[in-house]
Each structure stands twice: as structure tokens, then as C-alpha cells.
Amino acid sequence: MPPDPQGDGDADPGPIRSEPGSLLEHVVVAVLGIDEEDRICYWGPGARSLFGHESAAVLDRPASTLFPDRDPGAAARLAEQARTLGYWRVRLPALHRDGTVFDCGFRVFPLTGSTGRSVVMGLASQSVELDRVKTNLAFLDALFETYPIGLVMLDEDLRYVHLNQALADMDGIPLAGHLGRRMTDIMLTSDGGEFQRLLRAVAQEGRTVVDTLVGLRTPGHPDRDQVRSVSLFPLSGAVGTRRGVGGLLVDVTDRERAIMEATAARQRLALLDRAAARIGTTLDLDVTARELVGSAVPEFSDASVVELVEWMHQPEVFDPRLPLVTRRIAWGTTLPPPAGELLGGLERITYPPGSGIHAMLETGRPCWFEVNDDFVASTVAHRERARLLMESGLACILIAPLVARGTIQGITMFGRAASRPAFDEPDLSLAGELASRAALCLDNARLYSRVQDIALTLQRALLPSAPAAGPHADIAHRYLPGSRLTEVGGDWYDVIPCPATSWPCSSET
């Protein structure tokens, strides 16, 4: 049924309205009708705004009034094409009431009422405004289709309404597999519901979130940890629709991993610097070993031991076919019992051939092992010690050789609980550096201990073993070093025989 030509009073907003918040909100859409005699039979409020004419001034007047004189047949062509094609879209110069000519876009189509009367309805808008809308739509379409950042629209219940292919690829789930599902069903976090509360705050309170880091996994990539930078903003509802949430998501996993690796590298260098200043402050074996353990626990590991090799045969050459006997001279841990009992319960340990220690010494390089049944069975000979190891809380053990001047001095082990990341290649390098520096200090302490033992043996050999006593005096002696470190020097006394008629005398130096 054709519209009532008199139903367009000033209070009537017209049959076509732009929804608030839509792209057409600021575009004037003129609605007009042309009867079978090419006269204007309907004039909407939008037409009054676009062409400048009041309805009384144009109703029942020829439609050619709307076009400049240079194109007198424009109105007739509009009506003819609409009746012939059923729908026609065209741009034509249009004439405003003030005499200005502007480019106008028309969409015309015929309507036939129950009486058989036919009317051509036309929708007209200024071409500049239409181009702006088309540009915006094209931009949005291109944005969703080609933008490498994830884009998403959620409804009030935080279910997927629209998303782009970039986000689907991040999640490893097709576009259709998202629609209707909640965002928290796809982005699986382990933050105790913090991400879901964040989404609720945006949807219900209108908050805006910018560049928040979220760690997650998705059903499409269940074995891949991801870090995303998430920005969220509320969406204002258009007429007849509900509010929702819009979002931009950027996969920053590689960036965060690089930052973490750089931070870890700086921490390792700082640990090495501190260890270099701390290890080797004395020439005491036990003190040096404790300094190594103190440098590693708890910053690098949750537990550590230092063991010296007690060679069964000379020369000091490792034979993988023989058991390896060590003496534990230092240990430390931050783990609860029974870790302390495991580390401090034995002084001498025997490792059977084929153990993890043998595997490490055969390569001469640090290596790490997962604490599992195979490692325990091959490395720990006693059942009770094996039980303690399995219950200690240690998840992986890194073993490094203490080698100095081509000789294996011993081994050092570092252990981590399951709550910390397992050892990686940079950790192996760090352990090797720690062991190398400590090994040289331990070797210096060992050599000093040997030299000191030799000096003491020589000094004691020079002391009189059984000085002869005279008939009139008893003679006793005592060696008292002048220095506690060198154990040499000091005063000494010598008894000198005198003539038989004189009292024995002594000299002091």
C-alpha cells in the first residue's frame, strides 16, 4: 500500500530512522514517492532536510522540480527504470531549494497497492555521505578480514558474536566453532577466574581495559602456552540490540618469552658474578664447597650437594666400568623433609656403573635428569635412599663435573622441585661455569692441604723424639708454631752440655 502523502507532519520522524550508534546515524536519508504521472506524491522529513522543500511546496508537483534544468528527463528516467527493472540505483545531480546542485544517490523501486495503483518509492542521500558510509564499511570489512590482530565482538553473556580470522587462527578453532560459545570456554586461564571477572566488569560496568597481559591455553592448541595483550571496551547497543564487549587481542608470546629470556640471562650473569666473589675465599675444602652450595641455593636450585671423588686406584682416571665412590662435604636445601635427610644422611656414597653420574662423567659435560623410576633405579643403590629421593620433592637433578687441571675432583648436583621450571640449556651452561670456578678453588685447597700435610710431617720429623735426660736434670720439649696458618716459626730451645763441674746451661733463640 503506498504511503499516505499527508502522513509526514513536522512531528512525524518518517518511516526510516537511523539506529543510534549506527553508521547511518549522521546520514540524511530522503524518502519520496512518485506517482504514475511522475508527480511527487509523498515527501518525508528526510526529503525536506535533503532538498530544502516543505511538503506543501512539492506535493503534486512534477518530480523534475528536484533536478537541474540541464537534465529535464532525470525524474522520468528514475520512474521508468524502477518500473522496468524493479530496483535501480543511480547517482544524479540534484537541485536544492536554494539553487545549489549537489551529487545525489538514488535507489528507486515500485510499490503497488491493493487498488492497483503503482507508486515509485525513492531513497535519496547526498553522495558525499554515502561515500563516507561505504568507506567506513569497506574499512571495517578489510579490518576484520586482513588485520593481523585478533578482533572480537561479544554479547552481554560474553558469547562470541563476531570475530576475525586472525583470532580464529590464534585459538586454533574455526570461526563457526566460536559463535555462541563463551569466551572463557575458548581462552582457558589458570588465574582463579580473574579474566572472567575482568570481562564482567567491562560488560556490566562499562570499564575499559587496555593492554592487559593474559596467560592462557586454548582447546585448539592444548599443549601451547600463550600470552596475549588484551584490550576490551563496552559496545553501546543499537535499537533492538543488547550491549556487549569489543576486544583486540595480540599474541605477544614471543615478545614476552624474549623478555623473560633476557631477564633470565641477566640473572644468570649476576649469579655468576656473586659466585665468583663468594667462592674460594679460603683454602679450606669444606668452606669452599659450602660457598658453592650457598651460591646456588635457593636462587638457582632448591637443593645442592658437593662431593669429592675417592679414587679406588691410581692414577686418578675415571673408569665407567667401576663403581664411583664419593665423599659428600657440603649440602643445602630449602625443601621440607625428607629432603634434608636425603642430602645429609650419608658421608660416603657409592654410585654403581651405569648411573647418571657415570653418564655425566663419560661426556665430561653437565647434564640433567628427570627424577623418575629409571633414574632412581640406575643411580641409587639402597632402597631406603631411593625412597627418600622419590619423596624429597625433587623433580629434576642437574649434575656437573668438578674438573681442574685435567683431573676430576668431584661432582656437584643441583635439584629443582616441580614448582620451578625444569633445567634448560642456559642452566647447563651456568652450572658448568659454577662448577668450573669451584673446581679450581677446590683443587687449590686440596693442593694446599697436601703441601701443608707434607710440611707438618717434615716439621715433626725434625723434632727430637726422645731427648736424653742427665743425672741431675729432666729434659722436655714442645713445638709451638709462630703462625696458626703456616704452623712454622716461633721460639726454640736447645740444651748444650757443659763441663762436668758446671750446671747444665741452655741457650734461647
ROKEDREN-348871 format. One record per residue (C-alpha): residue in three letters; z, x, y negated. Coordinates in steps of 0.001 Angstrom, whole numbers, padded with zeros to 6 digits, always signed. Example, Ala and Ser with C-alpha at 12.3 -4.5 7.8 and 13.67 -1.06 7.14 Angstrom:
# residues 2
ALA+007800+012300+004500;SER+007140+013670+001060;
END
This chain:
# residues 509
MET+000000+000000+000000;PRO-000949+001545-003346;PRO+001961+002243-005672;ASP+002886-000134-008439;PRO+001335+001205-011632;GLN+004242-000197-013614;GLY+006931+001404-011474;ASP+007121+004635-013423;GLY+009578+003858-016196;ASP+011307+006649-018006;ALA+014432+006316-015797;ASP+012375+006443-012626;PRO+012120+010009-011316;GLY+008922+009221-009475;PRO+008070+009203-005774;ILE+008046+013007-005342;ARG+011079+015162-006063;SER+011647+018875-005584;GLU+014704+019598-003497;PRO+017382+021633-005314;GLY+017142+025256-004354;SER+013569+024996-003058;LEU+010566+026907-004308;LEU+009159+023709-005848;GLU+012237+023064-007950;HIS+010647+024572-011053;VAL+007074+023418-010354;VAL+005851+020258-012104;VAL+004049+018022-009618;ALA+001997+015261-011220;VAL+001295+012108-009185;LEU-001517+009867-010320;GLY-003758+007154-008912;ILE-007461+006441-009476;ASP-008874+003048-008592;GLU-012324+002130-007275;GLU-013749+002157-010814;ASP-012466+005709-011427;ARG-009766+004425-013778;ILE-006152+005604-013834;CYS-004026+003024-012035;TYR-000823+004988-011512;TRP+000892+007546-013741;GLY+004067+009256-012540;PRO+006702+011109-014582;GLY+005311+014418-013416;ALA+001888+013467-014752;ARG+003435+012727-018134;SER+005035+016219-018124;LEU+001891+017985-016962;PHE-000766+016268-019118;GLY+001423+015124-022062;HIS+000353+011465-021998;GLU+002657+008499-021812;SER+001764+005987-019099;ALA+000789+003286-021625;ALA-001764+005616-023159;VAL-003682+006343-019946;LEU-003281+003399-017557;ASP-006561+001539-017043;ARG-008382+004260-018938;PRO-011131+006392-017335;ALA-009831+009365-015317;SER-012289+011539-017227;THR-009697+011484-020019;LEU-007855+014182-018101;PHE-010786+016620-018178;PRO-012547+018505-020991;ASP-015881+017253-022309;ARG-017749+020172-020756;ASP-017153+018698-017318;PRO-017552+014909-017684;GLY-018147+014284-013966;ALA-014969+016001-012718;ALA-012995+012769-012197;ALA-015853+011115-010319;ARG-016198+014136-008013;LEU-012464+014037-007236;ALA-012587+010405-006206;GLU-015843+010770-004263;GLN-014687+013835-002280;ALA-011353+012179-001469;ARG-013078+009058-000089;THR-015689+011103+001772;LEU-013537+013887+003231;GLY-010195+012107+003434;TYR-008494+015070+001752;TRP-009797+017526-000806;ARG-008191+020481-002527;VAL-009745+021993-005620;ARG-008985+023794-008867;LEU-010456+022374-012058;PRO-009973+022841-015808;ALA-007715+020051-017099;LEU-007147+018745-020619;HIS-003693+018398-022142;ARG-002911+015756-024746;ASP-002603+018479-027406;GLY-006180+019587-026714;THR-005436+022715-024739;VAL-007304+023329-021497;PHE-005443+024729-018501;ASP-006290+025560-014914;CYS-005004+022823-012616;GLY-004812+022490-008867;PHE-005603+019038-007396;ARG-005009+017554-003942;VAL-006583+014139-003545;PHE-006688+011645-000658;PRO-007491+007902-000312;LEU-004964+005125+000345;THR-005973+001641+001437;GLY-003587-001294+001161;SER-003314-004403+003313;THR-005612-006253+000924;GLY-008327-003705+001497;ARG-008029-002260-001956;SER-008584+001528-001971;VAL-006880+003946-004320;VAL-007338+007703-004583;MET-003978+009396-004954;GLY-003860+012770-006608;LEU-001240+015507-006731;ALA-001713+017977-009551;SER+000144+021131-010581;GLN-000513+023901-013014;SER-002309+026670-011132;VAL-000019+029385-012501;GLU+002997+027649-010974;LEU+001204+027068-007701;ASP+000197+030714-007536;ARG+003794+031717-008096;VAL+004951+029493-005246;LYS+002192+030743-002971;THR+003085+034343-003834;ASN+006728+033720-003077;LEU+005882+032063+000225;ALA+003499+034865+001154;PHE+006170+037400+000262;LEU+008756+035632+002399;ASP+006345+035330+005314;ALA+005459+039022+005077;LEU+009135+039888+004730;PHE+010051+038128+007955;GLU+007016+039388+009836;THR+006865+043053+008826;TYR+010191+044074+007264;PRO+011875+046712+009462;ILE+015346+045419+008563;GLY+016801+042550+010572;LEU+016783+039213+008715;VAL+018628+036141+009926;MET+019470+032582+008867;LEU+022448+030823+010465;ASP+023621+027232+010159;GLU+027194+026136+009403;ASP+028138+026627+013045;LEU+026809+030194+012847;ARG+023933+029456+015179;TYR+020541+031124+014789;VAL+018053+029045+012790;HIS+015540+031713+011852;LEU+015223+035464+012360;ASN+012553+038127+012256;GLN+011077+040264+014989;ALA+012926+043376+013812;LEU+016281+041745+014602;ALA+014999+040438+017924;ASP+013970+043985+018857;MET+017402+045318+017843;ASP+019052+042765+020117;GLY+016555+043199+022956;ILE+016185+039394+023148;PRO+013067+037347+022262;LEU+013032+035226+019101;ALA+013230+031993+021076;GLY+016193+033341+023020;HIS+018236+033424+019812;LEU+017607+029945+018424;GLY+020538+027617+018878;ARG+022906+030340+020062;ARG+025891+031587+018107;MET+025601+034987+016501;THR+028771+036173+018244;ASP+027114+035365+021597;ILE+024455+037966+020813;MET+026410+040570+018812;LEU+029228+041415+021206;THR+032018+043271+019425;SER+035385+044575+020593;ASP+037207+044176+017274;GLY+039536+041370+018263;GLY+037435+038669+016561;GLU+037247+040390+013165;PHE+033457+039997+012916;GLN+033668+036283+013740;ARG+036332+035779+011059;LEU+034036+037571+008611;LEU+031188+035170+009405;ARG+033501+032185+008987;ALA+034656+033425+005592;VAL+031046+033625+004385;ALA+030135+030190+005756;GLN+033268+028319+004678;GLU+034493+030180+001605;GLY+031199+031372+000144;ARG+032161+035042+000304;THR+029541+037765+000113;VAL+029729+040804+002373;VAL+027778+043969+001578;ASP+027130+046953+003850;THR+029922+046376+006376;LEU+029698+048567+009489;VAL+029958+046691+012787;GLY+030032+048331+016223;LEU+028528+046204+018975;ARG+026540+045763+022123;THR+024040+043003+022941;PRO+023088+041253+026207;GLY+019611+042714+025771;HIS+020976+046283+025593;PRO+024258+046079+027557;ASP+024583+049844+028011;ARG+023772+050889+024425;ASP+026429+051175+021737;GLN+025079+050254+018313;VAL+026361+050493+014765;ARG+024861+048112+012217;SER+025225+047810+008493;VAL+025660+044070+007919;SER+025267+042213+004610;LEU+025973+038461+004574;PHE+025651+035800+001883;PRO+026055+032000+001758;LEU+022966+029779+001722;SER+023021+026749-000573;GLY+021967+023601+001229;ALA+018826+021739+000153;VAL+018676+017945+000119;GLY+019477+016584+003564;THR+020398+020011+004990;ARG+023660+021818+005629;ARG+024974+025058+004229;GLY+024557+028233+006213;VAL+024636+032006+006165;GLY+021904+034537+005474;GLY+022068+038111+006579;LEU+020438+041528+006500;LEU+021172+043876+009391;VAL+020250+047551+009546;ASP+020628+049678+012661;VAL+022474+052783+011440;THR+023459+054089+014868;ASP+021549+057350+014465;ARG+022894+057885+010948;GLU+026481+057263+011997;ARG+026043+059446+015063;ALA+024717+062274+012879;ILE+027681+061884+010529;MET+030098+061884+013448;GLU+028443+064941+014966;ALA+028572+066798+011659;THR+032223+065856+011257;ALA+032978+066958+014797;ALA+031193+070274+014185;ARG+033314+070905+011077;GLN+036438+070044+013028;ARG+035476+072469+015795;LEU+034876+075271+013295;ALA+038219+074551+011639;LEU+039947+074614+015014;LEU+038338+077969+015826;ASP+039478+079398+012503;ARG+043038+078259+013110;ALA+042963+079548+016673;ALA+041680+082961+015549;ALA+044635+083272+013181;ARG+047127+081967+015709;ILE+046174+083640+018996;GLY+047129+087278+019510;THR+049950+087690+017021;THR+051862+089796+019563;LEU+051120+091990+022549;ASP+053097+089705+024832;LEU+051141+087986+027610;ASP+053262+084849+027742;VAL+053330+084423+023968;THR+049553+084837+023729;ALA+049000+082255+026465;ARG+051301+079760+024728;GLU+049400+080332+021482;LEU+046146+079392+023232;VAL+047688+076206+024622;GLY+049169+075343+021227;SER+045786+075759+019557;ALA+044138+073281+021948;VAL+046801+070584+022348;PRO+046619+067923+021021;GLU+043620+068442+018707;PHE+041096+069463+021351;SER+042669+068144+024534;ASP+045620+066172+025863;ALA+046717+068934+028238;SER+046068+072624+028781;VAL+047137+075473+031077;VAL+046586+079226+031151;GLU+046564+081048+034465;LEU+046143+084749+035276;VAL+044323+085767+038431;GLU+046319+087679+041029;TRP+043682+089680+042834;MET+044123+089892+046556;HIS+042000+093006+046873;GLN+040910+095802+044571;PRO+038693+096181+042674;GLU+039131+093066+040548;VAL+035909+091338+041637;PHE+035577+087612+042288;ASP+034546+086690+045824;PRO+033644+082988+046139;ARG+034340+083106+049885;LEU+038023+083867+049373;PRO+040834+081678+048029;LEU+041778+082337+044431;VAL+045446+082870+043625;THR+046625+082457+040029;ARG+049903+082625+038159;ARG+050439+079914+035560;ILE+052002+081463+032463;ALA+051646+078659+029892;TRP+051079+074911+029791;GLY+051387+071987+027412;THR+050596+068272+027295;THR+051072+065162+025191;LEU+050655+062814+028161;PRO+053595+060932+029656;PRO+054971+061677+033152;PRO+053913+062708+035684;ALA+051601+064999+033659;GLY+054452+067383+032812;GLU+055488+067625+036452;LEU+051893+068337+037456;LEU+051419+071148+034930;GLY+054837+072777+035115;GLY+055735+072225+038729;LEU+054180+075387+040157;GLU+054015+079007+039039;ARG+051554+080271+041648;ILE+048554+078192+042632;THR+046030+078785+045381;TYR+042558+077336+044982;PRO+040523+077056+048194;PRO+036893+078220+048382;GLY+034553+075541+047067;SER+036975+074366+044388;GLY+035962+073503+040836;ILE+037460+076838+039727;HIS+035189+078681+042166;ALA+032177+076717+040909;MET+033018+077705+037336;LEU+033583+081392+038129;GLU+030304+081597+040050;THR+028376+080616+036905;GLY+030672+082512+034542;ARG+030378+079687+032011;PRO+032708+076836+031086;CYS+032101+073555+032881;TRP+033844+070217+033079;PHE+034562+067855+035941;GLU+035465+064216+036193;VAL+038844+063743+037846;ASN+037797+061785+040920;ASP+038401+061904+044644;ASP+035761+064583+045256;PHE+037111+066940+042594;VAL+040713+066486+043683;ALA+039899+066940+047376;SER+037969+070168+046771;THR+040349+071733+044237;VAL+043917+070681+045085;ALA+045184+071853+048458;HIS+048517+069981+048566;ARG+048601+066204+048973;GLU+051548+065718+046620;ARG+049867+067765+043896;ALA+046694+065716+044408;ARG+048678+062508+043914;LEU+050204+063836+040715;LEU+046769+064761+039387;MET+045345+061305+040098;GLU+048356+059657+038400;SER+048581+062072+035462;GLY+046262+060092+033222;LEU+043693+062899+033030;ALA+040115+061628+033249;CYS+038203+064901+032902;ILE+039036+068605+033034;LEU+037196+071460+031327;ILE+037598+074900+032906;ALA+036727+078144+031112;PRO+036980+081746+032374;LEU+039132+084328+030616;VAL+036823+087342+030751;ALA+037371+090567+028822;ARG+035668+093926+029217;GLY+033724+092601+032188;THR+036851+091631+034119;ILE+038061+088133+034920;GLN+041585+087968+033543;GLY+042218+084367+034500;ILE+041268+080817+033675;THR+042179+078202+031100;MET+041876+074462+031644;PHE+041745+071615+029141;GLY+042212+067991+030133;ARG+041492+064710+028388;ALA+042718+061203+029082;ALA+040380+058243+029455;SER+041256+057085+025928;ARG+039336+060033+024468;PRO+035601+060801+024753;ALA+034590+062947+027689;PHE+033716+066589+027053;ASP+030182+067336+025869;GLU+028047+070424+025298;PRO+029599+071334+021907;ASP+033024+071063+023544;LEU+031933+073509+026249;SER+030848+075973+023572;LEU+034137+075571+021728;ALA+036149+076087+024911;GLY+034112+079196+025658;GLU+034872+080595+022191;LEU+038584+079860+022550;ALA+038684+081431+025994;SER+036724+084499+024868;ARG+039064+085215+021949;ALA+042157+084556+024001;ALA+040899+086695+026892;LEU+040571+089773+024679;CYS+044089+089240+023307;LEU+045446+088745+026830;ASP+043673+091856+028032;ASN+045140+093879+025153;ALA+048573+092529+026029;ARG+048047+093379+029691;LEU+046877+096909+028908;TYR+049818+097403+026582;SER+052176+096166+029275;ARG+050715+098657+031726;VAL+050953+101530+029253;GLN+054488+100527+028447;ASP+055426+100478+032130;ILE+053928+103935+032584;ALA+055814+105276+029545;LEU+059104+103816+030751;THR+058584+105238+034200;LEU+057895+108674+032721;GLN+060869+108455+030396;ARG+063214+107512+033183;ALA+061835+110330+035338;LEU+062811+112850+032634;LEU+066419+111700+032584;PRO+068873+113727+034693;SER+069534+111862+037899;ALA+072894+113397+038887;PRO+074323+115881+036378;ALA+076735+118354+037953;ALA+080331+117973+036920;GLY+082547+121013+036213;PRO+086109+121535+037460;HIS+087550+120815+034044;ALA+085215+118011+032669;ASP+083273+114983+033841;ILE+079720+114568+032520;ALA+077999+111188+031969;HIS+074729+110267+030233;ARG+072984+107231+028786;TYR+069463+106763+027400;LEU+069351+104643+024226;PRO+065842+104277+022654;GLY+065497+104509+018936;SER+062994+101588+018818;ARG+063019+098359+020775;LEU+059205+098152+020685;THR+058303+101668+021746;GLU+061521+102438+023640;VAL+061292+106153+022721;GLY+063196+108472+020367;GLY+066878+108383+019441;ASP+069743+110899+019805;TRP+070302+113016+022883;TYR+072984+115356+024040;ASP+072823+118476+026215;VAL+075695+120278+027907;ILE+075488+124072+027607;PRO+077507+126347+029917;CYS+079851+128801+028089;PRO+081760+131930+029262;ALA+084359+131186+031873;THR+087195+131827+029436;SER+085884+129285+026889;TRP+085954+125498+026757;PRO+082550+123974+027557;CYS+080698+123044+024408;SER+077803+120689+023664;SER+075015+120569+021153;GLU+073618+117458+019423;THR+070164+116945+018064;
END
